Amino acid sequence: MYKKTKINLSENQSRIVKCIFKGMTIPQIASELCRSQSCISYHINLLYEKYKAKNRSEFVLSVFGDILDRYKNAFEKLQSEIISLKSQNSEMKKIIKALMLAKDNQDCFEDTILQAEKYL
């Protein structure tokens, strides 16, 4: 199982993580990012410390878990917004129907307008 984390990465760290996810070796990452192999090794060790990983496999699982958590949170937020919009849409339909029925009755019409303004 992956470890849940909330870690923000710098742009360079993000690039290294992407290279690791591509399966690149330290020499390949160094070449790709125009850095020395010792520099890349140093940054990889810092990443391992941030994610409390002992090796590349644990690191990948931790990062993947972090990504899953972020997408899950974004999905849950979107889902709650959709539910809220559906609820508002249902209320608006009721108000529109009431407006159509109440157009001949001025008092009822004004009350319905006031209700509709809550959703606008």
N, CA, C and O atoms as a printed pandas DataFrame, in Angstrom:
     atom_number atom_name residue_name chain_id  residue_number  x_coord  y_coord  z_coord
0              1         N          MET        A               1    0.842   -1.173    0.000
1              2        CA          MET        A               1    0.000    0.000    0.000
2              3         C          MET        A               1    0.890    1.240    0.000
3              4         O          MET        A               1    1.981    1.227    0.570
4              5         N          TYR        A               2    0.432    2.283   -0.624
5              6        CA          TYR        A               2    1.221    3.504   -0.685
6              7         C          TYR        A               2    1.025    4.331    0.568
7              8         O          TYR        A               2    0.052    4.171    1.305
8              9         N          LYS        A               3    1.987    5.227    0.787
9             10        CA          LYS        A               3    1.900    6.136    1.927
10            11         C          LYS        A               3    1.247    7.427    1.474
11            12         O          LYS        A               3    1.634    7.992    0.452
12            13         N          LYS        A               4    0.259    7.901    2.224
13            14        CA          LYS        A               4   -0.398    9.159    1.877
14            15         C          LYS        A               4    0.495   10.319    2.295
15            16         O          LYS        A               4    0.975   10.378    3.427
16            17         N          THR        A               5    0.707   11.236    1.363
17            18        CA          THR        A               5    1.544   12.392    1.639
18            19         C          THR        A               5    0.936   13.606    0.986
19            20         O          THR        A               5    0.092   13.497    0.097
20            21         N          LYS        A               6    1.375   14.768    1.438
21            22        CA          LYS        A               6    1.006   16.032    0.795
22            23         C          LYS        A               6    2.287   16.812    0.659
23            24         O          LYS        A               6    2.641   17.594    1.541
24            25         N          ILE        A               7    2.986   16.605   -0.437
25            26        CA          ILE        A               7    4.293   17.211   -0.630
26            27         C          ILE        A               7    4.268   18.050   -1.891
27            28         O          ILE        A               7    3.842   17.593   -2.952
28            29         N          ASN        A               8    4.729   19.280   -1.763
29            30        CA          ASN        A               8    4.871   20.142   -2.924
30            31         C          ASN        A               8    6.292   20.021   -3.444
31            32         O          ASN        A               8    7.253   20.041   -2.674
32            33         N          LEU        A               9    6.415   19.895   -4.758
33            34        CA          LEU        A               9    7.722   19.738   -5.376
34            35         C          LEU        A               9    8.092   20.972   -6.185
35            36         O          LEU        A               9    7.232   21.657   -6.738
36            37         N          SER        A              10    9.384   21.237   -6.239
37            38        CA          SER        A              10    9.871   22.320   -7.097
38            39         C          SER        A              10    9.762   21.863   -8.555
39            40         O          SER        A              10    9.480   20.700   -8.841
40            41         N          GLU        A              11    9.989   22.800   -9.453
41            42        CA          GLU        A              11    9.928   22.460  -10.881
42            43         C          GLU        A              11   10.991   21.418  -11.241
43            44         O          GLU        A              11   10.712   20.484  -11.992
44            45         N          ASN        A              12   12.207   21.575  -10.708
45            46        CA          ASN        A              12   13.279   20.608  -10.984
46            47         C          ASN        A              12   12.943   19.232  -10.408
47            48         O          ASN        A              12   13.175   18.208  -11.050
48            49         N          GLN        A              13   12.399   19.220   -9.204
49            50        CA          GLN        A              13   12.024   17.943   -8.594
50            51         C          GLN        A              13   10.930   17.264   -9.409
51            52         O          GLN        A              13   10.945   16.046   -9.590
52            53         N          SER        A              14    9.988   18.054   -9.895
53            54        CA          SER        A              14    8.918   17.491  -10.722
54            55         C          SER        A              14    9.483   16.874  -11.999
55            56         O          SER        A              14    9.032   15.814  -12.435
56            57         N          ARG        A              15   10.470   17.540  -12.596
57            58        CA          ARG        A              15   11.088   16.990  -13.810
58            59         C          ARG        A              15   11.803   15.678  -13.517
59            60         O          ARG        A              15   11.737   14.740  -14.312
60            61         N          ILE        A              16   12.483   15.612  -12.381
61            62        CA          ILE        A              16   13.168   14.373  -12.011
62            63         C          ILE        A              16   12.156   13.256  -11.779
63            64         O          ILE        A              16   12.361   12.123  -12.214
64            65         N          VAL        A              17   11.066   13.581  -11.092
65            66        CA          VAL        A              17   10.020   12.575  -10.845
66            67         C          VAL        A              17    9.473   12.049  -12.170
67            68         O          VAL        A              17    9.287   10.842  -12.325
68            69         N          LYS        A              18    9.213   12.944  -13.129
69            70        CA          LYS        A              18    8.708   12.513  -14.438
70            71         C          LYS        A              18    9.693   11.576  -15.118
71            72         O          LYS        A              18    9.295   10.584  -15.730
72            73         N          CYS        A              19   10.979   11.891  -15.010
73            74        CA          CYS        A              19   11.996   11.018  -15.613
74            75         C          CYS        A              19   12.014    9.652  -14.936
75            76         O          CYS        A              19   12.136    8.623  -15.601
76            77         N          ILE        A              20   11.893    9.648  -13.613
77            78        CA          ILE        A              20   11.858    8.381  -12.878
78            79         C          ILE        A              20   10.653    7.558  -13.322
79            80         O          ILE        A              20   10.758    6.345  -13.507
80            81         N          PHE        A              21    9.506    8.220  -13.493
81            82        CA          PHE        A              21    8.291    7.520  -13.925
82            83         C          PHE        A              21    8.431    6.985  -15.355
83            84         O          PHE        A              21    7.749    6.031  -15.728
84            85         N          LYS        A              22    9.298    7.586  -16.140
85            86        CA          LYS        A              22    9.560    7.080  -17.488
86            87         C          LYS        A              22   10.509    5.895  -17.456
87            88         O          LYS        A              22   10.745    5.255  -18.481
88            89         N          GLY        A              23   11.060    5.599  -16.271
89            90        CA          GLY        A              23   11.973    4.468  -16.124
90            91         C          GLY        A              23   13.413    4.814  -16.459
91            92         O          GLY        A              23   14.228    3.925  -16.705
92            93         N          MET        A              24   13.728    6.099  -16.469
93            94        CA          MET        A              24   15.073    6.526  -16.819
94            95         C          MET        A              24   16.049    6.265  -15.672
95            96         O          MET        A              24   15.680    6.335  -14.500
96            97         N          THR        A              25   17.282    5.969  -16.025
97            98        CA          THR        A              25   18.346    5.778  -15.048
98            99         C          THR        A              25   18.937    7.133  -14.673
99           100         O          THR        A              25   18.628    8.152  -15.291
100          101         N          ILE        A              26   19.792    7.130  -13.649
101          102        CA          ILE        A              26   20.424    8.379  -13.227
102          103         C          ILE        A              26   21.239    9.006  -14.365
103          104         O          ILE        A              26   21.129   10.212  -14.586
104          105         N          PRO        A              27   22.052    8.233  -15.095
105          106        CA          PRO        A              27   22.782    8.844  -16.209
106          107         C          PRO        A              27   21.846    9.423  -17.287
107          108         O          PRO        A              27   22.132   10.475  -17.859
108          109         N          GLN        A              28   20.750    8.746  -17.554
109          110        CA          GLN        A              28   19.794    9.248  -18.548
110          111         C          GLN        A              28   19.119   10.536  -18.066
111          112         O          GLN        A              28   18.926   11.467  -18.848
112          113         N          ILE        A              29   18.763   10.586  -16.782
113          114        CA          ILE        A              29   18.141   11.787  -16.224
114          115         C          ILE        A              29   19.134   12.947  -16.272
115          116         O          ILE        A              29   18.778   14.067  -16.638
116          117         N          ALA        A              30   20.387   12.666  -15.896
117          118        CA          ALA        A              30   21.423   13.703  -15.916
118          119         C          ALA        A              30   21.591   14.269  -17.320
119          120         O          ALA        A              30   21.709   15.481  -17.499
120          121         N          SER        A              31   21.602   13.400  -18.297
121          122        CA          SER        A              31   21.732   13.836  -19.693
122          123         C          SER        A              31   20.513   14.647  -20.124
123          124         O          SER        A              31   20.648   15.692  -20.762
124          125         N          GLU        A              32   19.337   14.168  -19.776
125          126        CA          GLU        A              32   18.079   14.835  -20.145
126          127         C          GLU        A              32   17.987   16.246  -19.552
127          128         O          GLU        A              32   17.544   17.179  -20.222
128          129         N          LEU        A              33   18.409   16.392  -18.292
129          130        CA          LEU        A              33   18.267   17.670  -17.594
130          131         C          LEU        A              33   19.553   18.509  -17.593
131          132         O          LEU        A              33   19.612   19.567  -16.965
132          133         N          CYS        A              34   20.579   18.024  -18.303
133          134        CA          CYS        A              34   21.862   18.735  -18.393
134          135         C          CYS        A              34   22.448   19.011  -17.010
135          136         O          CYS        A              34   22.858   20.134  -16.716
136          137         N          ARG        A              35   22.483   17.996  -16.178
137          138        CA          ARG        A              35   23.046   18.074  -14.837
138          139         C          ARG        A              35   24.040   16.927  -14.667
139          140         O          ARG        A              35   24.069   15.995  -15.470
140          141         N          SER        A              36   24.843   17.004  -13.628
141          142        CA          SER        A              36   25.773   15.909  -13.355
142          143         C          SER        A              36   25.020   14.756  -12.705
143          144         O          SER        A              36   23.950   14.946  -12.127
144          145         N          GLN        A              37   25.593   13.554  -12.807
145          146        CA          GLN        A              37   24.961   12.391  -12.192
146          147         C          GLN        A              37   24.924   12.531  -10.673
147          148         O          GLN        A              37   23.962   12.107  -10.032
148          149         N          SER        A              38   25.967   13.125  -10.097
149          150        CA          SER        A              38   25.976   13.304   -8.636
150          151         C          SER        A              38   24.885   14.289   -8.204
151          152         O          SER        A              38   24.285   14.123   -7.142
152          153         N          CYS        A              39   24.630   15.302   -9.017
153          154        CA          CYS        A              39   23.559   16.257   -8.722
154          155         C          CYS        A              39   22.202   15.554   -8.743
155          156         O          CYS        A              39   21.378   15.758   -7.851
156          157         N          ILE        A              40   21.975   14.731   -9.761
157          158        CA          ILE        A              40   20.712   13.987   -9.877
158          159         C          ILE        A              40   20.564   13.018   -8.716
159          160         O          ILE        A              40   19.482   12.897   -8.142
160          161         N          SER        A              41   21.648   12.322   -8.364
161          162        CA          SER        A              41   21.599   11.387   -7.235
162          163         C          SER        A              41   21.249   12.110   -5.941
163          164         O          SER        A              41   20.448   11.627   -5.140
164          165         N          TYR        A              42   21.857   13.269   -5.752
165          166        CA          TYR        A              42   21.573   14.073   -4.571
166          167         C          TYR        A              42   20.089   14.437   -4.505
167          168         O          TYR        A              42   19.457   14.284   -3.460
168          169         N          HIS        A              43   19.537   14.914   -5.612
169          170        CA          HIS        A              43   18.131   15.311   -5.634
170          171         C          HIS        A              43   17.192   14.117   -5.483
171          172         O          HIS        A              43   16.137   14.232   -4.859
172          173         N          ILE        A              44   17.562   12.996   -6.037
173          174        CA          ILE        A              44   16.743   11.784   -5.870
174          175         C          ILE        A              44   16.715   11.376   -4.398
175          176         O          ILE        A              44   15.669   10.992   -3.875
176          177         N          ASN        A              45   17.872   11.460   -3.733
177          178        CA          ASN        A              45   17.909   11.136   -2.301
178          179         C          ASN        A              45   17.050   12.097   -1.491
179          180         O          ASN        A              45   16.389   11.687   -0.536
180          181         N          LEU        A              46   17.055   13.378   -1.869
181          182        CA          LEU        A              46   16.179   14.343   -1.193
182          183         C          LEU        A              46   14.705   13.986   -1.398
183          184         O          LEU        A              46   13.895   14.083   -0.476
184          185         N          LEU        A              47   14.378   13.576   -2.613
185          186        CA          LEU        A              47   12.999   13.160   -2.898
186          187         C          LEU        A              47   12.616   11.936   -2.074
187          188         O          LEU        A              47   11.512   11.863   -1.536
188          189         N          TYR        A              48   13.530   10.980   -1.979
189          190        CA          TYR        A              48   13.266    9.785   -1.165
190          191         C          TYR        A              48   12.987   10.196    0.287
191          192         O          TYR        A              48   12.080    9.658    0.924
192          193         N          GLU        A              49   13.768   11.148    0.805
193          194        CA          GLU        A              49   13.555   11.609    2.178
194          195         C          GLU        A              49   12.191   12.267    2.325
195          196         O          GLU        A              49   11.479   12.019    3.298
196          197         N          LYS        A              50   11.826   13.109    1.357
197          198        CA          LYS        A              50   10.525   13.786    1.417
198          199         C          LYS        A              50    9.385   12.787    1.468
199          200         O          LYS        A              50    8.417   12.971    2.206
200          201         N          TYR        A              51    9.505   11.739    0.687
201          202        CA          TYR        A              51    8.440   10.735    0.593
202          203         C          TYR        A              51    8.661    9.551    1.544
203          204         O          TYR        A              51    7.912    8.574    1.525
204          205         N          LYS        A              52    9.695    9.660    2.366
205          206        CA          LYS        A              52   10.015    8.596    3.326
206          207         C          LYS        A              52   10.126    7.239    2.632
207          208         O          LYS        A              52    9.605    6.231    3.111
208          209         N          ALA        A              53   10.808    7.241    1.507
209          210        CA          ALA        A              53   10.993    6.015    0.730
210          211         C          ALA        A              53   12.435    5.527    0.869
211          212         O          ALA        A              53   13.369    6.324    0.960
212          213         N          LYS        A              54   12.597    4.205    0.884
213          214        CA          LYS        A              54   13.928    3.618    1.010
214          215         C          LYS        A              54   14.537    3.299   -0.351
215          216         O          LYS        A              54   15.756    3.198   -0.490
216          217         N          ASN        A              55   13.678    3.141   -1.348
217          218        CA          ASN        A              55   14.168    2.790   -2.679
218          219         C          ASN        A              55   13.226    3.341   -3.744
219          220         O          ASN        A              55   12.212    3.967   -3.434
220          221         N          ARG        A              56   13.577    3.099   -4.997
221          222        CA          ARG        A              56   12.804    3.647   -6.111
222          223         C          ARG        A              56   11.368    3.112   -6.131
223          224         O          ARG        A              56   10.437    3.857   -6.436
224          225         N          SER        A              57   11.187    1.852   -5.815
225          226        CA          SER        A              57    9.836    1.268   -5.825
226          227         C          SER        A              57    8.933    1.938   -4.801
227          228         O          SER        A              57    7.799    2.303   -5.111
228          229         N          GLU        A              58    9.433    2.100   -3.584
229          230        CA          GLU        A              58    8.641    2.767   -2.551
230          231         C          GLU        A              58    8.366    4.216   -2.941
231          232         O          GLU        A              58    7.279    4.738   -2.693
232          233         N          PHE        A              59    9.350    4.853   -3.547
233          234        CA          PHE        A              59    9.182    6.237   -3.967
234          235         C          PHE        A              59    8.074    6.362   -5.008
235          236         O          PHE        A              59    7.203    7.225   -4.899
236          237         N          VAL        A              60    8.115    5.494   -6.018
237          238        CA          VAL        A              60    7.104    5.538   -7.079
238          239         C          VAL        A              60    5.711    5.300   -6.496
239          240         O          VAL        A              60    4.757    5.983   -6.868
240          241         N          LEU        A              61    5.594    4.350   -5.599
241          242        CA          LEU        A              61    4.293    4.082   -4.974
242          243         C          LEU        A              61    3.810    5.282   -4.166
243          244         O          LEU        A              61    2.623    5.605   -4.193
244          245         N          SER        A              62    4.709    5.943   -3.451
245          246        CA          SER        A              62    4.322    7.118   -2.665
246          247         C          SER        A              62    3.864    8.260   -3.553
247          248         O          SER        A              62    2.845    8.895   -3.283
248          249         N          VAL        A              63    4.624    8.522   -4.621
249          250        CA          VAL        A              63    4.253    9.600   -5.542
250          251         C          VAL        A              63    2.929    9.271   -6.218
251          252         O          VAL        A              63    2.058   10.133   -6.343
252          253         N          PHE        A              64    2.781    8.032   -6.650
253          254        CA          PHE        A              64    1.544    7.609   -7.299
254          255         C          PHE        A              64    0.367    7.757   -6.337
255          256         O          PHE        A              64   -0.715    8.183   -6.741
256          257         N          GLY        A              65    0.571    7.409   -5.073
257          258        CA          GLY        A              65   -0.475    7.569   -4.059
258          259         C          GLY        A              65   -0.842    9.028   -3.864
259          260         O          GLY        A              65   -2.015    9.363   -3.702
260          261         N          ASP        A              66    0.156    9.892   -3.881
261          262        CA          ASP        A              66   -0.084   11.328   -3.753
262          263         C          ASP        A              66   -0.921   11.834   -4.923
263          264         O          ASP        A              66   -1.855   12.615   -4.740
264          265         N          ILE        A              67   -0.579   11.383   -6.120
265          266        CA          ILE        A              67   -1.330   11.773   -7.322
266          267         C          ILE        A              67   -2.763   11.268   -7.238
267          268         O          ILE        A              67   -3.701   12.002   -7.547
268          269         N          LEU        A              68   -2.934   10.025   -6.824
269          270        CA          LEU        A              68   -4.287    9.469   -6.675
270          271         C          LEU        A              68   -5.120   10.273   -5.688
271          272         O          LEU        A              68   -6.293   10.550   -5.936
272          273         N          ASP        A              69   -4.506   10.648   -4.564
273          274        CA          ASP        A              69   -5.223   11.440   -3.560
274          275         C          ASP        A              69   -5.661   12.782   -4.123
275          276         O          ASP        A              69   -6.781   13.228   -3.876
276          277         N          ARG        A              70   -4.772   13.431   -4.885
277          278        CA          ARG        A              70   -5.118   14.732   -5.463
278          279         C          ARG        A              70   -6.271   14.607   -6.449
279          280         O          ARG        A              70   -7.196   15.420   -6.433
280          281         N          TYR        A              71   -6.220   13.582   -7.315
281          282        CA          TYR        A              71   -7.314   13.392   -8.271
282          283         C          TYR        A              71   -8.605   13.016   -7.576
283          284         O          TYR        A              71   -9.686   13.436   -7.988
284          285         N          LYS        A              72   -8.492   12.222   -6.521
285          286        CA          LYS        A              72   -9.687   11.827   -5.766
286          287         C          LYS        A              72  -10.341   13.053   -5.140
287          288         O          LYS        A              72  -11.561   13.208   -5.204
288          289         N          ASN        A              73   -9.536   13.927   -4.533
289          290        CA          ASN        A              73  -10.073   15.139   -3.925
290          291         C          ASN        A              73  -10.711   16.048   -4.968
291          292         O          ASN        A              73  -11.785   16.605   -4.738
292          293         N          ALA        A              74  -10.053   16.199   -6.112
293          294        CA          ALA        A              74  -10.607   17.037   -7.187
294          295         C          ALA        A              74  -11.910   16.440   -7.709
295          296         O          ALA        A              74  -12.867   17.168   -7.974
296          297         N          PHE        A              75  -11.948   15.111   -7.856
297          298        CA          PHE        A              75  -13.150   14.441   -8.339
298          299         C          PHE        A              75  -14.300   14.607   -7.354
299          300         O          PHE        A              75  -15.434   14.870   -7.755
300          301         N          GLU        A              76  -14.006   14.451   -6.054
301          302        CA          GLU        A              76  -15.051   14.601   -5.044
302          303         C          GLU        A              76  -15.600   16.026   -5.023
303          304         O          GLU        A              76  -16.804   16.224   -4.864
304          305         N          LYS        A              77  -14.730   17.012   -5.181
305          306        CA          LYS        A              77  -15.175   18.408   -5.217
306          307         C          LYS        A              77  -16.062   18.647   -6.438
307          308         O          LYS        A              77  -17.116   19.273   -6.337
308          309         N          LEU        A              78  -15.629   18.146   -7.578
309          310        CA          LEU        A              78  -16.416   18.294   -8.806
310          311         C          LEU        A              78  -17.768   17.611   -8.668
311          312         O          LEU        A              78  -18.795   18.156   -9.072
312          313         N          GLN        A              79  -17.758   16.419   -8.098
313          314        CA          GLN        A              79  -18.999   15.667   -7.909
314          315         C          GLN        A              79  -19.974   16.437   -7.007
315          316         O          GLN        A              79  -21.170   16.483   -7.297
316          317         N          SER        A              80  -19.478   17.042   -5.919
317          318        CA          SER        A              80  -20.363   17.798   -5.034
318          319         C          SER        A              80  -20.897   19.047   -5.739
319          320         O          SER        A              80  -22.039   19.446   -5.514
320          321         N          GLU        A              81  -20.066   19.670   -6.599
321          322        CA          GLU        A              81  -20.539   20.830   -7.353
322          323         C          GLU        A              81  -21.635   20.430   -8.346
323          324         O          GLU        A              81  -22.599   21.170   -8.541
324          325         N          ILE        A              82  -21.486   19.268   -8.968
325          326        CA          ILE        A              82  -22.504   18.783   -9.909
326          327         C          ILE        A              82  -23.817   18.528   -9.168
327          328         O          ILE        A              82  -24.890   18.889   -9.653
328          329         N          ILE        A              83  -23.727   17.910   -8.003
329          330        CA          ILE        A              83  -24.933   17.645   -7.203
330          331         C          ILE        A              83  -25.607   18.962   -6.830
331          332         O          ILE        A              83  -26.830   19.081   -6.893
332          333         N          SER        A              84  -24.802   19.947   -6.442
333          334        CA          SER        A              84  -25.344   21.253   -6.087
334          335         C          SER        A              84  -26.033   21.909   -7.283
335          336         O          SER        A              84  -27.111   22.485   -7.139
336          337         N          LEU        A              85  -25.418   21.824   -8.457
337          338        CA          LEU        A              85  -26.012   22.399   -9.668
338          339         C          LEU        A              85  -27.314   21.700  -10.028
339          340         O          LEU        A              85  -28.279   22.350  -10.431
340          341         N          LYS        A              86  -27.346   20.378   -9.884
341          342        CA          LYS        A              86  -28.576   19.634  -10.170
342          343         C          LYS        A              86  -29.693   20.078   -9.231
343          344         O          LYS        A              86  -30.841   20.238   -9.644
344          345         N          SER        A              87  -29.337   20.274   -7.959
345          346        CA          SER        A              87  -30.318   20.720   -6.976
346          347         C          SER        A              87  -30.837   22.106   -7.331
347          348         O          SER        A              87  -32.043   22.351   -7.282
348          349         N          GLN        A              88  -29.932   23.010   -7.687
349          350        CA          GLN        A              88  -30.344   24.353   -8.084
350          351         C          GLN        A              88  -31.189   24.315   -9.346
351          352         O          GLN        A              88  -32.161   25.060   -9.466
352          353         N          ASN        A              89  -30.824   23.451  -10.289
353          354        CA          ASN        A              89  -31.579   23.315  -11.530
354          355         C          ASN        A              89  -33.004   22.851  -11.226
355          356         O          ASN        A              89  -33.964   23.340  -11.819
356          357         N          SER        A              90  -33.129   21.911  -10.305
357          358        CA          SER        A              90  -34.446   21.419   -9.915
358          359         C          SER        A              90  -35.281   22.537   -9.304
359          360         O          SER        A              90  -36.465   22.672   -9.614
360          361         N          GLU        A              91  -34.664   23.344   -8.432
361          362        CA          GLU        A              91  -35.363   24.468   -7.816
362          363         C          GLU        A              91  -35.773   25.494   -8.868
363          364         O          GLU        A              91  -36.878   26.033   -8.808
364          365         N          MET        A              92  -34.900   25.765   -9.825
365          366        CA          MET        A              92  -35.211   26.736  -10.884
366          367         C          MET        A              92  -36.388   26.247  -11.733
367          368         O          MET        A              92  -37.245   27.038  -12.125
368          369         N          LYS        A              93  -36.426   24.954  -12.010
369          370        CA          LYS        A              93  -37.559   24.409  -12.783
370          371         C          LYS        A              93  -38.875   24.634  -12.040
371          372         O          LYS        A              93  -39.885   25.000  -12.641
372          373         N          LYS        A              94  -38.849   24.409  -10.718
373          374        CA          LYS        A              94  -40.054   24.633   -9.916
374          375         C          LYS        A              94  -40.472   26.094   -9.965
375          376         O          LYS        A              94  -41.655   26.411  -10.092
376          377         N          ILE        A              95  -39.494   26.975   -9.864
377          378        CA          ILE        A              95  -39.788   28.415   -9.878
378          379         C          ILE        A              95  -40.346   28.847  -11.227
379          380         O          ILE        A              95  -41.294   29.630  -11.288
380          381         N          ILE        A              96  -39.767   28.344  -12.297
381          382        CA          ILE        A              96  -40.260   28.697  -13.640
382          383         C          ILE        A              96  -41.696   28.224  -13.825
383          384         O          ILE        A              96  -42.533   28.945  -14.369
384          385         N          LYS        A              97  -41.973   27.006  -13.368
385          386        CA          LYS        A              97  -43.352   26.507  -13.459
386          387         C          LYS        A              97  -44.295   27.401  -12.654
387          388         O          LYS        A              97  -45.389   27.737  -13.107
388          389         N          ALA        A              98  -43.848   27.786  -11.439
389          390        CA          ALA        A              98  -44.681   28.659  -10.611
390          391         C          ALA        A              98  -44.878   30.014  -11.275
391          392         O          ALA        A              98  -45.964   30.588  -11.198
392          393         N          LEU        A              99  -43.841   30.529  -11.924
393          394        CA          LEU        A              99  -43.968   31.806  -12.639
394          395         C          LEU        A              99  -44.992   31.707  -13.755
395          396         O          LEU        A              99  -45.804   32.611  -13.952
396          397         N          MET        A             100  -44.947   30.614  -14.474
397          398        CA          MET        A             100  -45.891   30.435  -15.581
398          399         C          MET        A             100  -47.322   30.356  -15.054
399          400         O          MET        A             100  -48.241   30.905  -15.662
400          401         N          LEU        A             101  -47.511   29.672  -13.923
401          402        CA          LEU        A             101  -48.845   29.542  -13.345
402          403         C          LEU        A             101  -49.315   30.841  -12.679
403          404         O          LEU        A             101  -50.512   31.124  -12.618
404          405         N          ALA        A             102  -48.347   31.627  -12.179
405          406        CA          ALA        A             102  -48.704   32.796  -11.382
406          407         C          ALA        A             102  -48.733   34.100  -12.171
407          408         O          ALA        A             102  -48.957   35.159  -11.583
408          409         N          LYS        A             103  -48.521   34.057  -13.449
409          410        CA          LYS        A             103  -48.399   35.320  -14.188
410          411         C          LYS        A             103  -49.660   36.177  -14.129
411          412         O          LYS        A             103  -49.582   37.392  -14.310
412          413         N          ASP        A             104  -50.824   35.565  -13.879
413          414        CA          ASP        A             104  -52.064   36.335  -13.780
414          415         C          ASP        A             104  -52.301   36.878  -12.376
415          416         O          ASP        A             104  -53.084   37.811  -12.197
416          417         N          ASN        A             105  -51.643   36.312  -11.397
417          418        CA          ASN        A             105  -51.823   36.724  -10.007
418          419         C          ASN        A             105  -50.592   37.516   -9.568
419          420         O          ASN        A             105  -49.542   36.928   -9.307
420          421         N          GLN        A             106  -50.707   38.846   -9.483
421          422        CA          GLN        A             106  -49.574   39.742   -9.239
422          423         C          GLN        A             106  -48.850   39.433   -7.925
423          424         O          GLN        A             106  -47.620   39.398   -7.911
424          425         N          ASP        A             107  -49.572   39.208   -6.823
425          426        CA          ASP        A             107  -48.933   38.959   -5.532
426          427         C          ASP        A             107  -48.100   37.683   -5.556
427          428         O          ASP        A             107  -46.951   37.670   -5.113
428          429         N          CYS        A             108  -48.678   36.636   -6.066
429          430        CA          CYS        A             108  -47.986   35.347   -6.156
430          431         C          CYS        A             108  -46.774   35.468   -7.084
431          432         O          CYS        A             108  -45.719   34.890   -6.823
432          433         N          PHE        A             109  -46.939   36.221   -8.158
433          434        CA          PHE        A             109  -45.870   36.426   -9.125
434          435         C          PHE        A             109  -44.668   37.103   -8.455
435          436         O          PHE        A             109  -43.528   36.694   -8.675
436          437         N          GLU        A             110  -44.917   38.133   -7.641
437          438        CA          GLU        A             110  -43.841   38.837   -6.958
438          439         C          GLU        A             110  -43.123   37.939   -5.955
439          440         O          GLU        A             110  -41.898   38.001   -5.849
440          441         N          ASP        A             111  -43.853   37.107   -5.217
441          442        CA          ASP        A             111  -43.232   36.169   -4.283
442          443         C          ASP        A             111  -42.331   35.170   -5.016
443          444         O          ASP        A             111  -41.237   34.840   -4.558
444          445         N          THR        A             112  -42.812   34.709   -6.143
445          446        CA          THR        A             112  -42.038   33.743   -6.916
446          447         C          THR        A             112  -40.767   34.384   -7.470
447          448         O          THR        A             112  -39.721   33.738   -7.520
448          449         N          ILE        A             113  -40.850   35.647   -7.885
449          450        CA          ILE        A             113  -39.673   36.378   -8.363
450          451         C          ILE        A             113  -38.641   36.493   -7.241
451          452         O          ILE        A             113  -37.446   36.307   -7.472
452          453         N          LEU        A             114  -39.097   36.796   -6.039
453          454        CA          LEU        A             114  -38.187   36.903   -4.901
454          455         C          LEU        A             114  -37.487   35.575   -4.638
455          456         O          LEU        A             114  -36.299   35.548   -4.318
456          457         N          GLN        A             115  -38.215   34.486   -4.772
457          458        CA          GLN        A             115  -37.596   33.164   -4.593
458          459         C          GLN        A             115  -36.561   32.908   -5.684
459          460         O          GLN        A             115  -35.486   32.373   -5.415
460          461         N          ALA        A             116  -36.889   33.291   -6.904
461          462        CA          ALA        A             116  -35.972   33.059   -8.018
462          463         C          ALA        A             116  -34.685   33.842   -7.859
463          464         O          ALA        A             116  -33.623   33.370   -8.265
464          465         N          GLU        A             117  -34.757   35.029   -7.276
465          466        CA          GLU        A             117  -33.559   35.855   -7.094
466          467         C          GLU        A             117  -32.527   35.201   -6.188
467          468         O          GLU        A             117  -31.340   35.516   -6.279
468          469         N          LYS        A             118  -32.956   34.303   -5.323
469          470        CA          LYS        A             118  -32.020   33.597   -4.446
470          471         C          LYS        A             118  -31.028   32.755   -5.265
471          472         O          LYS        A             118  -29.894   32.543   -4.835
472          473         N          TYR        A             119  -31.445   32.287   -6.416
473          474        CA          TYR        A             119  -30.630   31.382   -7.210
474          475         C          TYR        A             119  -29.891   32.079   -8.344
475          476         O          TYR        A             119  -29.145   31.431   -9.079
476          477         N          LEU        A             120  -30.080   33.364   -8.499
477          478        CA          LEU        A             120  -29.428   34.107   -9.580
478          479         C          LEU        A             120  -28.181   34.804   -9.096
479          480         O          LEU        A             120  -27.507   35.477   -9.877
